[in-house]
Amino acid sequence: MIVLEDLSFRYPGSSFGMAFPSLRIERGAKVAVIGPSGAGKTTLLKLIAGILKPDAGSVRVEDTPVSTLSEGERRNFRISRIGFIFQELELLDYLNVFDNILHPYRINRVLKLDRQVREKARELAEQTGLADKLRRMPRELSQGERQRAAVCRALLTEPGLMLADEATGNLDPANKLRVIELLIGAAERRHATLLAVTHDHELLPLFDRVIDIRQAR
Amino acid sequence: MRHDFYLAWRYLRHHRTRTLILILCLSLIASLPLCLHRVLDAGEYWMTKRAEATPLLIGARGSAVDLTLGALYFAEGEVPAISMREADRVAATGWADPLPVYARFRVRGLPLVGVTLDYFDFRKLNPAQGELPALLGDCVLGADAAERLSLGPGDTLASASGNAFDLAGTYPLKLHVTGVLAKSHAPDDQAVFVDLQTAWVIDGLGHGHAEAQAAASAPDAPFGPATVRRADAGLLTYTEITPENLSSFHFHGDPATYPISAIIALPHDVRSATLLRGRYLDDSAGTAIVRPLEVTRGLLQNIFRVGALFDGILVLVGGAALVLFSLVFALSLRLRQREIETIYLLGCARLTVARLLLAEILLIVLLSGAVCAAVLYASRPFASELARFFILS
């Protein structure tokens, strides 16, 4: 469960502040976040993930009071409990697909990379149609394949919360649908919560709930 | 840490051209001064060892360095000759044993050195194959010379003609290789040794030829018909000394006037050495005596001074290169800002990012070190050769 209470945030040096009303999202819910550009959709996800710290209010994910954690604790929480599929989180060009999927395990000691994890990475690649492309470099993949690899990377830690920010932004309709179905399917299988920012209104019927950030402000 | 190095390795491998350039630059900066020192050390050892083993050297007055380099290390460049009489004078003092050395000629780029058999005893040179030269026209090869010429006992080797424009006709002499010396790690390894008399034959001071033929009788001779013997350009001069023509070889003039490059003087004791040195104090005399160790040390000091200057320049260049590398690295960090942001967002600590970058630097330094070590290792067999080349050329 995600609980936001009287959340407000202002970027340093900016006069533009954002306030989010209290919000409760049940575990396992698949929620679409919509709203105009600049409304604070990405900021909301970053506050939930602990990337940003709110000026006021609180964020709680399950039993973790994210907004009161130290930076190190938020980092460990992020890498072990949250799956990110952000557009800006590109695959690293010097790692092949397999190493990109395993990447979170190589950059934080909280996660232990072992044979089971590698096997799980292969399974995820199999499920997302990337099994034969694990040794390929990102530049050798299509946009859709890269996004699917990023999804695998996000799912590998079996997160209880998946945050997707414009995960389908640059994709063609077929790939959009495939990626969203992939995320929803993964969330259902793990009983994970999915919070996805999207501009594609045709995808909204696939979600349990839609939060319009404009309404929320 | 294992993962840091793995990721760093993948990054460096992906940008292999950039990495290779960095590694080559770093290893070059590190290996140049090290190689230079290795060469200088090898040169110092090689030269000092030789000089220490040679107590005194007598030669024409002039450059002590040229005399020492020519007579001890058989460096190229002709040393003014002295006469064989000087060796007799040294022997007559009873203070030292003289070992005459005549190192004027070269054969296929290698020094051809005329010595007496005592020289081989003095330098502890023993044949690894065959035997020492016993007859006129025989030669024995140093270990490296034999390898370079691909010759062994039983082969022949033609000496170079002293002067192509020598109208008197100093012909190349076909030398018989009687042996190959065991490796001594000294300049003797690169030399071709002949007996002193063979060197003089090559110098044109001795020769062998066929009997001059009797010419037709001269009927109009003032005192009646006479038989004359003609020894003109048609006279056959031997270019190889064989058992058949050995007896025809002869020398003209007083052997005491024959040239030698230097005399290695082996004093019987310190007092004898001092007395002998005193004999050569007269500046107006045509000969001088030197202590090779002093001359060599003086020469090495100059070389090391140049080496130190080179070191200083390399430190400056290295410093400038390191500043440049730092700048390149800082710029590459700006280019990688997006990548760094990505891994930070994924949950990587800033310290881990720094560790990843440090691992990259460490790998580059390690690889540069490995290349540097390989260059140093590969240069090891050539250090002595290079020292010889740079110091003696």
Contacts between the chains, C-beta under 8 A, distances in Angstrom:
chain1	res1	chain2	res2	distance
A	51	B	345	6.2
A	72	B	349	6.9
A	75	B	347	5.1
A	75	B	348	7.6
A	75	B	349	5.9
A	76	B	347	7.0
A	78	B	346	7.7
A	78	B	347	4.5
A	79	B	346	6.4
A	79	B	347	2.7
A	79	B	348	7.8
A	80	B	347	7.7
A	84	B	345	6.7
A	84	B	346	6.6
A	86	B	345	6.9
A	88	B	338	7.8
A	88	B	341	7.5
A	88	B	342	7.1
A	88	B	345	7.6
A	89	B	342	5.2
A	89	B	345	6.0
A	89	B	346	6.8
A	90	B	338	7.2
A	90	B	339	7.9
A	90	B	342	6.0
A	92	B	339	6.0
A	92	B	342	7.1
A	92	B	343	7.7
A	93	B	14	6.9
A	93	B	339	8.0
A	94	B	10	5.3
A	94	B	11	4.8
A	94	B	13	7.5
A	94	B	14	3.4
A	94	B	15	7.1
A	95	B	7	7.6
A	95	B	10	5.6
A	99	B	10	6.7
A	103	B	343	7.4
A	103	B	346	7.0
A	104	B	346	5.5
A	104	B	347	6.5
A	105	B	3	7.8
A	106	B	3	3.9
A	106	B	6	6.8
A	106	B	7	5.9
A	107	B	3	7.2
A	107	B	7	7.7
A	107	B	343	5.4
A	107	B	346	6.5
A	107	B	347	7.0
A	107	B	348	3.9
A	107	B	352	5.7
A	107	B	356	7.7
A	108	B	346	8.0
A	108	B	347	5.1
A	108	B	348	6.1
A	108	B	349	7.5
A	108	B	352	7.1
A	110	B	347	7.9
A	113	B	3	7.3
